[in-house]
Amino acid sequence: MPFPPSPRARSGPRRRSLLAVGSTALALAGCTAGDEDSGDPGDGPSAADRRARARAARDSEELAGRYDAVIAARPGLAERLRPLREAVVRHARAFGGGPKASPSSPSSPSSSASSAPSSPSAPAVPGNDRDALAVLAAAERELADRRAKALVGVPGELARLLASVAAAGAAHVYLLTEGDA
């Protein structure tokens, strides 16, 4: 008496075919990654990669300037904003930006006031805490959205960094708007 066919007997791809497809995909991914960098004989980043990193660093530096302006104008928010500003400065450095004022400098009102006007793109700071936080949240949200859109056009490592920093920016938006600590 023949055995009925097992319901698991060919319900999907076999292990061998998955291994063959997986190893082929890895080989193709390795070849593709090498082709992207073929414009530069060294292992360094491409010109487009360097431009994207420089822009991301500038964006983070400008955002840190906005934090500086708010901290200078609204000193009561300094303790709440200092950790977020420090993270933004670390993001700029991760993208290869130059070191800005040390993260501890906003605690001194005189150094904060002197760094606020240096950022020409920093908007005027509203006269109350809630609106000042809303301005920072809007800047964080806009930058996180731009970085998320830029993911498509950059190579792997930079895409991962942009995604991570965009996620951090989204968390900052939450902390600035909902996270009344």
N, C-alpha and C positions, 0 to 999 in steps of 0.2 A: 504494500500500500504506500503510495508516494506521499511524502510530506507536503503539506500546503506551503506555499512560499511565505517566507517570513515578512512581516510588514516593514521591517527595518532593512530588508535586503536591497536596496538600490533607491532609497528615498532621497539620496543626495549625492554629492560628489564623494568619490572614494578618497581615502587618506593619501594614496600615492598621487592622485591628481592635484590635491591641495598642496602637497609638498612641492610638486613640479611647478605649479603655478606660482607658489610663494617664492621659490628660489629664482624663478625667471623674473618676477616683479622686482625682487631685490637687486638682481643683476642690472635690470633696466634702470632702476632708480639710481644705482651707482654710476651708470653711464651717463644718464641725464644730468646728474649733479656735476660731473666733470665737464660736460659740454657747456654748462652755464658759465663756468669760470674760464673757458678756453680763451677768452679775450685777454686775460692776464696770465702770462706764463707762470707767475709765482702763485703761491697759495693765498695771496691777499684778496681783499674784497674788490669787486668790480667798481667801476666809476658810479654806476647807478646805486649800488649798495652804499657807497661812501656818501653820495648826495642824500639818500634817504636817511642815513644815520645823522648827518649834519643837520638836516631839517628837524628831525625828531629831537635832537639835542637842543637846538634853538627854541623849539616849541616849549620844551620843559623849562629852559632857562627863563623864557618870557612868563610862563606860568608861575615860576618861583618869584619873579618880580611882582606879579599880581598879589601873591601872598604877602610879600614884603610891604606893598602899598597898604593892604588891608590891616596888617599888623601895626604899621606905623600910625594909621588913622584911627584904628579901633584897638587900643592896647588891651582892653578887657578880653579880647578874643585870642590874644597871643598864646596863652597856654593851650587852648584847644587847637589852634592852627599850626603850631610849631611842628608837631609830628608829621602832619600832612605835607608841610613845606619841605621838611627834611627828606621825605620820600620822593618828592618831585625833584629835589637836587640830586638824589641818588639816581633817579631815572636819567637825568641829563648826563651824568657821568657814565652811566651804562651805555649810552649812545655815543660816548666819546666826547662829550662836551667838556669844556674847561671848568675847573673848580670856581664856583662863585663864592660869595661870602659864606663863611662857615655857618652851619646850621644853627649854631648857638648865638650868632650875631643878632637875630631878631629880638632877643631878650633885652638888648640895650636900645632904648628908644632913639638915642642919637644916631647909632649906626643904621637903624632901620629907616629913619627919616632921610638919611643921606642916600640910601640905596633906592628909595621909592621913586624919586624923579628920574633915575638913570634908565628906567624902562619906559621908552616912549609909547609902547602899546598898552601900558597899564591904564585902565579906565579910571575915571574919578570914583573915589570910594563913597558909597552912600553914607548918609548921616546916622543910620542906625544899624545895630548888629545884624538883625534879620536880613535886611537888604544887602548888607556887605557879604554875608554868607551866600545869599542867592547869586550875587555876581560871581563869586568864586565857583559855586556849583555849576553855573552856566558855562564858565570857561573850561572847567574840568570835563563837563559833558560834551562840549563841542570838540575838544581835543581827543577825547576817548573815541568819539564817533569817527573823526578823521583817521585816527590810527587804525581802527577796525576796517575801514574801507581800504586803507593802504596795504593791508595784508596780502591782497591778491597779487600785487605787483612786485613783491620782494622775495628774495631767496629764504630758504628754511630757517636758518638761525635768526636772522633779523625778523622774520615773520613771527617766530616764537617770542622774541623780545617785545615786539610791538603788541602782540596779543596780551602778554603779561602786563605790560604797562597800561594798556587800554583797560584791562580788568581792574587794575589798581585805581585808575581814574574813575571808573564806575563805582568802586567802593568809596572813594573820596566824595563823590556826589552824594551817595547815601549818607555818609557821615556829616556832610555839610547841611543836608536838608532834613533828614529824618533822625539822625543820630544825636538828638539833643542830650548830651551827657552833662 
